[in-house]
Amino acid sequence: NSHVRIMPDCHAGAGCVIGYTARLNDTVIPNLIGVDIGCGVCTWNLGSLPVNKDLFENLDRFIRHSIPSGFKTRNRVFPRLEERMETDGAPKKVFSSFGDFEKRITAVTGKINLEADRVWNSLGTLGGGNHFIELDIDDGRQVWLTLHSGSRNFGLQVAAFHQKLAKSAGQEGCPKGLEYLSGSAADEYMKDMETAQFYARLNRNCMGHEIITGFFNLPFDKLMRVESVHNYINFEDNIIRKGAISAHREEAVIIPLNMAEGCILGTGRGTEDWNESAPHGAGRSMSRSKARQNIPLAEYRNIMKNHKVWSSCIGKDTLDEAPQAYKRTKEIIDALKPCVKIEAFLKPLYNFKASG
């Protein structure tokens, strides 16, 4: 009895397609959101800055030294973490204080048998796959710092724990992988989801702060920021979005395309038939394995060179993230018309992904 709307950038995923939106009801399927709870894209307007090869090389060295990627974590907790929570602009009703957030992390890690220190030390880390750090420029020569990241191993373990509970409920006739939770079990999942979603947002905030203040020497809290989350439950409009973003009327949105073509900045139209949602990006046109098998490395390098994107990460390790592995940008632009007004294109200048 829930209105389902599939996004035009959809592709195959576990549990359901990536690009799924639906109204929340009394039951919830952990597999619908999946393992990277709270994954999203955030961009900050850095203003007018001189951009050149020296800047990109220095930024790359800074990121490699300061932002752990892949499976790496920090050696200690991100400094002044409480300040990052208080200034990240997230709704304060989720957690009334940093102490409240600490208690929830302790409760969740204890329940699912996770090492709490590793969870804390993973804040301010990028992860791998399609997660990235990018420097973009718009038509007005404004420079933007863009991050795509999620809840790291914490979100994965939260999802796995609750899907296992759903599976153990033994619902007769329920398709494999679509086992659901209801009642108090669903409430507990929602509570843990809220924690993991906030954790993912805080993670992006930590990385953004590290780069903006540590490298660019800019006042983090005064910069314009746009964030779109695409693997989550929105507890304000009660919509599940997997590989889709919120696009309420007049809501600012950020939509990544691919490594060569950057991102779209837009404004939501609040289209009800679309569950007030929009595509979260270009969506894959081929699987990771097919991309590695079929995309020539030389072709990947040439595309990035022709688009004048500086990156130290173009190689076999990121071949499955090559622009050719994603749907064509024109398809996404055309598909956005009913749900998003395009305001600007952010052209990539620099791109970093976990590699080697």
Buried (B, 14 or more C-beta within 10 A) or exposed (E): EEEEBBBBBBBEBBBBBBBBBBBBEEBBBBBBBBBBBBBBBBBBBBEEEEBEEEBBEEBBEBBEEBBBBBEBBBEEBBEEBEEBBBEBEBEEEBBEEBEEBBEBBEEBBEEBEBEBEBBBBBBBBBBBBBBBBBBBBBEEEBBBBBBBBBBBBBBBBBBBBBBEBBBEEEBEEBEEBBBBBBEEBBEBBBEBBBBBBBBBBBBBBBBBBBBBEEBBEBEBEEBEBBBBBBBBBBBEBEBBBBBBBBBBEEBBBBBBBBBBBBBBBBBBBBBEEBBBBBBBBBBBBBBBEEBBEEBEBEEBBEBBEEBEBBBBBBEEBBBBBBBBBBBBBEBBBEBBEEBBEBEBBBBBBBBBBBBE
